[in-house]
């Protein structure tokens, strides 16, 4: 069995931040998701961040000594380091240095499955790397000097070549992603033209979004190959998956599973995945999946809502799904509904039908109960309504089919000439 890389975590508690311990615990989880073993932590209370080293100069010596004593392979910082901080720390600590952003990018890189996800992650990684090239090349000797390109040392020439290669690669990636985005946009428009309501699963990573998707497919679909991958790990799902959910009565909807959020999610990643996350912005309803058994669930809600705001999706109606409630509440009390919240368990399928009922109450608000008499020579309209409305009764009269139905307001207006009551 291959031995895990050993890592020391370094964090700053700025002005007694109440969420500091949560952030450090999450950093440890991110390291473990990268198959690293956390062997120690170095923490410091500061009023402001040290611009040169992130941590205080005395703490730099402490980190170096701890890394030597514990035989660490990596030193991981709980925040994004500036290019100059990375360069200075690399010079003083010698060991490879990662920050929170690099760690998340590494996880995304290993989880990406589709071509689009791989391109998006590579774009974010290169954008983050570009201004930090100097810190990554501190081991290169600086020869020569003076001014002018012709007098640059070997290290500087290498930096310039790397920078050009990265900029060229970023240009290629943007073009390829633009093509994929156009295809995705076409598919999205086709779905919108179907008049089927769209619901998006959102929430903190590992809250149970994919489990929720599969639970609905289990209950309302016979096709096993439609299921999505679900694992108990951070960022198990990167690719947006859209599935048609058919609970009956023709009140079907499209459900999309999206990438999970996390505190301090790198801005470059949000930008890179923006086209994928368009599914969220175009949804009629959001299901925010929350791990109710996690003691930090309130903080997870805040992070999710901050991210939704950044995406421009904070005004979309939302149901708060308190998932994994069976781990902290008696099962016979589930499901429990309180206004726009439902306490349930997707894994045990406790509350799936109740949740779908809440969803349908919201996404089918504009449906109208009526009767329409459709002439026999307008069979295409009858077929359309049977497919897109909820027909509770059909009577064959002398001059046409009398349908008792619940129909979307837009279709009601479209066929208002056939309404009889």
C-alpha positions as CSV (number, residue, x, y, z in Angstrom):
1,X,0.0,0.0,0.0
2,X,1.4,3.4,-1.0
3,X,2.3,5.6,1.9
4,X,0.3,8.8,2.2
5,X,1.9,12.2,1.9
6,X,2.2,13.9,5.3
7,X,1.0,17.5,5.7
8,X,1.1,20.2,8.3
9,X,-1.8,22.7,8.4
10,X,-1.2,26.4,9.0
11,X,-4.0,28.9,9.9
12,X,-4.5,32.4,11.1
13,X,-7.4,33.3,13.5
14,X,-8.1,36.9,12.6
15,X,-9.6,38.9,15.4
16,X,-11.0,35.8,17.2
17,X,-13.1,34.7,14.2
18,X,-15.8,32.4,15.5
19,X,-15.6,30.2,12.4
20,X,-11.8,29.7,12.5
21,X,-12.0,26.1,14.0
22,X,-14.7,25.2,11.3
23,X,-12.3,26.4,8.6
24,X,-9.4,24.4,10.0
25,X,-11.5,21.3,10.3
26,X,-12.6,21.7,6.7
27,X,-9.0,22.3,5.6
28,X,-8.1,18.9,7.2
29,X,-11.0,17.3,5.2
30,X,-9.7,18.8,2.0
31,X,-6.2,17.5,2.7
32,X,-7.7,14.0,3.3
33,X,-9.7,14.2,0.1
34,X,-6.3,14.7,-1.6
35,X,-5.1,11.5,0.0
36,X,-2.9,13.3,2.5
37,X,-2.4,12.5,6.2
38,X,-2.6,15.5,8.5
39,X,0.2,15.2,11.1
40,X,0.1,18.6,12.8
41,X,-1.3,22.1,12.9
42,X,0.2,25.5,13.6
43,X,-2.2,28.3,14.4
44,X,-1.8,32.0,15.2
45,X,-4.0,34.7,16.5
46,X,-3.4,38.0,14.6
47,X,-5.2,41.3,14.1
48,X,-4.0,41.6,10.5
49,X,-2.3,39.3,8.0
50,X,1.4,39.7,7.5
51,X,1.8,41.0,4.0
52,X,5.2,39.3,3.4
53,X,4.6,35.9,4.9
54,X,0.9,35.6,5.7
55,X,1.9,34.5,9.2
56,X,4.2,36.3,11.6
57,X,8.0,36.0,11.0
58,X,8.4,34.2,14.3
59,X,5.7,31.6,13.3
60,X,7.7,31.0,10.1
61,X,10.5,29.5,12.2
62,X,8.0,27.5,14.2
63,X,6.4,26.0,11.1
64,X,9.9,25.1,9.7
65,X,10.8,23.4,13.0
66,X,7.5,21.5,13.2
67,X,7.9,20.4,9.6
68,X,11.4,19.0,10.3
69,X,10.4,17.3,13.6
70,X,7.3,15.7,12.1
71,X,8.9,14.8,8.8
72,X,6.3,16.6,6.8
73,X,6.1,16.4,3.0
74,X,3.8,19.5,2.5
75,X,2.8,22.6,4.3
76,X,-0.8,23.7,3.7
77,X,-2.2,27.2,4.4
78,X,-5.8,27.9,5.2
79,X,-6.2,30.7,2.7
80,X,-5.2,31.9,-0.7
81,X,-1.6,33.1,-0.6
82,X,-0.5,36.1,-2.7
83,X,2.3,35.5,-5.2
84,X,4.8,37.4,-3.0
85,X,3.7,35.5,0.1
86,X,4.2,32.2,-1.7
87,X,7.6,33.2,-3.0
88,X,8.8,34.3,0.5
89,X,7.4,31.3,2.3
90,X,8.9,28.9,-0.3
91,X,12.3,30.5,0.2
92,X,12.1,30.2,4.0
93,X,10.4,26.8,4.4
94,X,11.9,24.9,1.4
95,X,9.1,22.2,1.5
96,X,6.3,22.3,-1.1
97,X,3.6,24.8,-0.1
98,X,-0.1,24.6,-0.9
99,X,-2.8,27.0,0.0
100,X,-6.6,26.3,0.3
101,X,-7.3,27.2,-3.3
102,X,-4.5,25.0,-4.7
103,X,-5.9,22.1,-2.6
104,X,-9.5,22.6,-3.9
105,X,-8.2,22.8,-7.5
106,X,-6.3,19.6,-7.0
107,X,-9.5,17.8,-5.8
108,X,-11.5,19.2,-8.7
109,X,-8.7,18.0,-11.1
110,X,-9.0,14.4,-9.8
111,X,-12.8,14.4,-9.7
112,X,-13.4,15.9,-13.2
113,X,-14.8,13.2,-15.5
114,X,-16.3,14.9,-18.6
115,X,-14.4,16.9,-21.2
116,X,-16.1,20.1,-20.1
117,X,-15.3,19.6,-16.4
118,X,-11.7,18.9,-17.2
119,X,-11.4,22.0,-19.4
120,X,-13.0,24.2,-16.7
121,X,-10.7,22.9,-14.0
122,X,-7.6,23.3,-16.1
123,X,-8.7,26.9,-16.9
124,X,-9.1,27.8,-13.2
125,X,-5.8,26.1,-12.3
126,X,-3.8,28.0,-15.0
127,X,-5.5,31.3,-14.1
128,X,-4.4,30.8,-10.5
129,X,-0.9,29.7,-11.4
130,X,-0.1,32.5,-13.8
131,X,0.7,35.3,-11.3
132,X,2.4,32.7,-9.0
133,X,5.0,31.4,-11.4
134,X,7.8,33.2,-9.7
135,X,7.1,31.4,-6.4
136,X,7.0,28.1,-8.2
137,X,10.4,28.7,-9.8
138,X,12.4,29.7,-6.7
139,X,14.6,26.7,-7.2
140,X,15.9,28.0,-10.5
141,X,19.1,29.9,-10.4
142,X,19.1,33.5,-11.5
143,X,22.1,34.0,-13.8
144,X,23.3,37.1,-15.6
145,X,21.3,40.3,-15.0
146,X,21.1,43.8,-16.4
147,X,18.3,45.1,-18.5
148,X,16.7,43.9,-21.7
149,X,15.3,40.5,-22.7
150,X,18.7,39.3,-24.1
151,X,20.3,39.6,-20.7
152,X,17.7,37.7,-18.7
153,X,19.0,34.9,-16.6
154,X,18.1,31.2,-17.3
155,X,15.4,31.3,-14.6
156,X,13.7,34.5,-16.0
157,X,13.8,33.0,-19.5
158,X,12.1,29.9,-18.2
159,X,9.5,32.0,-16.4
160,X,8.7,34.0,-19.6
161,X,8.4,30.8,-21.7
162,X,6.1,29.2,-19.1
163,X,4.0,32.4,-19.0
164,X,3.6,32.4,-22.8
165,X,2.7,28.7,-22.8
166,X,0.1,29.2,-20.1
167,X,-1.5,32.3,-21.9
168,X,-1.6,30.4,-25.2
169,X,-3.2,27.4,-23.5
170,X,-5.8,29.6,-21.8
171,X,-6.7,31.0,-25.2
172,X,-7.2,27.5,-26.5
173,X,-9.3,26.5,-23.5
174,X,-11.6,29.5,-23.8
175,X,-12.3,28.8,-27.4
176,X,-13.1,25.1,-26.7
177,X,-15.3,26.0,-23.7
178,X,-17.2,28.6,-25.7
179,X,-18.1,25.9,-28.2
180,X,-19.3,23.6,-25.4
181,X,-21.2,26.5,-23.8
182,X,-23.1,27.1,-27.1
183,X,-24.1,23.4,-27.3
184,X,-25.2,23.5,-23.6
185,X,-27.1,26.7,-24.2
186,X,-28.9,25.1,-27.2
187,X,-29.9,22.1,-25.0
188,X,-31.0,24.5,-22.2
189,X,-33.2,26.4,-24.6
190,X,-34.8,23.2,-25.9
191,X,-35.6,22.2,-22.3
192,X,-37.1,25.7,-21.6
193,X,-39.2,25.4,-24.8
194,X,-40.7,22.2,-23.4
195,X,-42.5,24.3,-20.8
196,X,-41.4,21.8,-18.1
197,X,-40.6,23.4,-14.8
198,X,-36.9,23.3,-13.9
199,X,-35.7,22.5,-10.3
200,X,-32.0,22.7,-9.3
201,X,-30.3,20.9,-6.4
202,X,-27.9,23.3,-4.7
203,X,-26.0,23.1,-1.4
204,X,-22.7,22.5,0.4
205,X,-20.5,19.8,-0.9
206,X,-21.3,16.3,0.5
207,X,-24.8,17.4,1.8
208,X,-26.5,14.7,-0.2
209,X,-27.5,16.3,-3.5
210,X,-26.7,13.2,-5.7
211,X,-28.4,10.9,-3.1
212,X,-31.5,13.1,-3.4
213,X,-31.4,12.9,-7.2
214,X,-31.1,9.1,-7.1
215,X,-33.8,8.7,-4.4
216,X,-36.3,10.6,-6.7
217,X,-35.2,8.5,-9.7
218,X,-35.7,5.3,-7.6
219,X,-39.2,6.3,-6.7
220,X,-40.3,7.8,-10.0
221,X,-38.2,6.1,-12.7
222,X,-37.6,2.5,-13.7
223,X,-34.3,3.2,-15.5
224,X,-31.2,2.4,-13.4
225,X,-28.8,3.9,-16.0
226,X,-30.2,7.4,-15.2
227,X,-28.7,7.4,-11.7
228,X,-25.8,9.7,-10.8
229,X,-22.7,8.8,-8.9
230,X,-22.9,9.3,-5.1
231,X,-20.0,9.0,-2.7
232,X,-19.3,10.2,0.8
233,X,-16.6,12.6,-0.2
234,X,-16.1,16.3,-0.9
235,X,-16.9,17.3,-4.5
236,X,-17.9,13.8,-5.6
237,X,-20.0,15.4,-8.4
238,X,-18.6,18.1,-10.7
239,X,-20.7,17.6,-13.8
240,X,-24.2,19.0,-14.0
241,X,-26.8,16.2,-14.6
242,X,-30.4,16.9,-15.7
243,X,-33.1,14.2,-15.3
244,X,-36.8,14.2,-16.0
245,X,-38.8,13.3,-12.8
246,X,-42.3,11.9,-13.5
247,X,-44.4,11.7,-10.3
248,X,-47.6,11.2,-12.3
249,X,-50.6,13.4,-13.4
250,X,-48.3,14.8,-16.1
251,X,-46.9,17.3,-13.6
252,X,-43.4,16.4,-14.5
253,X,-40.3,18.5,-13.9
254,X,-36.6,18.6,-14.8
255,X,-34.2,18.1,-11.9
256,X,-30.5,19.2,-12.2
257,X,-27.7,18.2,-9.8
258,X,-24.9,20.7,-9.7
259,X,-21.4,21.0,-8.2
260,X,-21.3,21.5,-4.4
261,X,-20.2,24.7,-2.8
262,X,-17.6,25.2,0.0
263,X,-16.4,28.1,2.1
264,X,-13.8,30.2,0.2
265,X,-14.6,28.5,-3.1
266,X,-11.9,29.9,-5.4
267,X,-13.4,32.7,-7.5
268,X,-11.6,31.3,-10.6
269,X,-13.5,28.1,-10.1
270,X,-16.9,29.9,-9.9
271,X,-16.0,31.8,-13.1
272,X,-14.8,28.6,-14.8
273,X,-18.0,26.7,-13.9
274,X,-20.3,29.6,-14.6
275,X,-21.7,28.1,-17.8
276,X,-22.4,24.8,-16.0
277,X,-24.0,26.7,-13.1
278,X,-26.4,28.4,-15.6
279,X,-28.7,25.5,-14.7
280,X,-29.1,27.1,-11.3
281,X,-29.8,30.6,-12.6
282,X,-32.5,29.4,-15.0
283,X,-34.3,27.2,-12.4
284,X,-37.9,27.9,-11.4
285,X,-37.2,26.5,-7.9
286,X,-34.1,25.7,-5.9
287,X,-33.8,22.8,-3.4
288,X,-31.0,23.7,-1.0
289,X,-29.9,20.4,0.4
290,X,-28.5,20.8,3.9
291,X,-26.7,18.1,6.0
292,X,-28.8,18.7,9.2
293,X,-26.6,16.3,11.1
294,X,-23.6,18.5,10.7
295,X,-23.1,20.9,13.6
296,X,-22.0,23.6,11.2
297,X,-25.1,23.4,9.0
298,X,-26.0,27.1,9.6
299,X,-22.7,28.2,8.3
300,X,-23.1,25.9,5.3
301,X,-26.4,27.6,4.5
302,X,-24.7,31.0,4.7
303,X,-21.9,30.0,2.3
304,X,-24.5,28.5,-0.1
305,X,-26.6,31.6,-0.1
306,X,-23.5,33.8,-0.6
307,X,-22.5,31.7,-3.6
308,X,-26.0,31.9,-5.1
309,X,-25.9,35.6,-4.7
310,X,-22.6,35.7,-6.6
311,X,-24.2,33.6,-9.3
312,X,-27.2,36.0,-9.5
313,X,-29.6,33.2,-8.3
314,X,-30.5,34.5,-4.9
315,X,-34.0,35.7,-5.8
316,X,-35.2,32.2,-7.0
317,X,-37.8,30.5,-4.7
318,X,-36.2,27.9,-2.5
319,X,-37.1,24.9,-0.3
320,X,-34.7,24.2,2.5
321,X,-34.2,20.4,2.6
322,X,-32.8,19.4,6.0
323,X,-31.3,16.1,4.9
324,X,-29.8,13.3,7.1
325,X,-32.3,14.4,9.8
326,X,-32.6,10.7,10.8
327,X,-29.2,11.0,12.4
328,X,-30.3,13.5,14.9
329,X,-34.1,13.0,15.1
330,X,-36.4,10.0,15.8
331,X,-37.3,8.4,12.4
332,X,-41.0,8.3,13.4
333,X,-41.1,12.1,13.4
334,X,-39.9,12.2,9.8
335,X,-40.8,13.8,7.4
336,X,-41.5,17.1,9.3
337,X,-42.6,20.1,7.3
338,X,-42.3,23.7,8.7
339,X,-43.2,26.4,6.1
340,X,-40.4,26.2,3.5
341,X,-38.4,23.6,5.3
342,X,-38.6,19.8,5.3
343,X,-36.7,17.5,7.7
344,X,-36.1,14.2,6.0
345,X,-33.6,11.5,4.9
346,X,-32.9,11.0,1.2
347,X,-30.8,7.9,1.8
348,X,-33.6,6.2,3.7
349,X,-36.3,7.7,1.3
350,X,-38.1,9.2,4.3
351,X,-40.0,12.3,3.0
352,X,-39.4,12.0,-0.8
353,X,-43.1,12.1,-1.6
354,X,-43.7,14.9,0.9
355,X,-40.9,16.9,-0.7
356,X,-42.2,16.4,-4.2
357,X,-45.6,17.6,-3.0
358,X,-44.0,20.8,-1.6
359,X,-42.2,21.2,-5.0
360,X,-45.3,20.8,-7.0
361,X,-47.3,23.2,-4.9
362,X,-44.7,25.8,-5.8
363,X,-43.8,25.1,-9.5
364,X,-47.4,24.4,-10.6
365,X,-48.9,27.5,-9.0
366,X,-50.0,28.9,-12.3
367,X,-52.1,25.8,-13.2
368,X,-55.8,26.4,-13.8
369,X,-58.7,23.9,-13.2
370,X,-61.2,24.0,-16.1
371,X,-63.1,22.0,-18.7
372,X,-62.4,22.2,-22.5
373,X,-64.5,20.9,-25.3
374,X,-62.1,19.9,-28.1
375,X,-63.6,19.2,-31.6
376,X,-62.8,15.8,-33.0
377,X,-61.0,17.3,-36.0
378,X,-58.6,19.0,-33.5
379,X,-57.1,15.7,-32.3
380,X,-53.6,17.3,-32.1
381,X,-54.8,19.6,-29.3
382,X,-56.3,16.7,-27.4
383,X,-53.0,14.8,-27.7
384,X,-51.1,17.9,-26.6
385,X,-53.2,18.4,-23.5
386,X,-53.0,14.7,-22.6
387,X,-49.3,15.1,-22.7
388,X,-48.8,18.5,-21.0
389,X,-51.8,18.9,-18.7
390,X,-53.4,16.8,-15.9
391,X,-56.5,15.3,-17.4
392,X,-58.8,13.9,-14.7
393,X,-61.7,13.0,-17.0
394,X,-62.5,12.7,-20.7
395,X,-66.1,12.4,-22.0
396,X,-66.9,11.8,-25.6
397,X,-69.7,14.2,-26.6
398,X,-71.5,14.6,-29.9
399,X,-69.4,17.6,-31.0
400,X,-66.0,16.7,-29.4
401,X,-64.1,15.4,-26.3
402,X,-64.9,17.1,-23.0
403,X,-61.8,17.3,-20.9
404,X,-61.7,18.0,-17.2
405,X,-58.2,19.1,-16.6
406,X,-55.6,21.2,-14.7
407,X,-53.7,23.2,-17.3
408,X,-50.8,25.6,-17.3
409,X,-51.9,29.2,-17.5
410,X,-50.1,29.8,-20.8
411,X,-51.9,26.8,-22.3
412,X,-55.2,27.9,-20.8
413,X,-54.8,31.3,-22.7
414,X,-53.7,29.5,-25.8
415,X,-56.8,27.3,-25.9
416,X,-59.2,29.6,-24.2
417,X,-61.7,29.4,-27.1
418,X,-62.3,25.8,-26.2
419,X,-63.0,26.5,-22.4
420,X,-66.5,25.7,-21.4
421,X,-66.3,26.1,-17.6
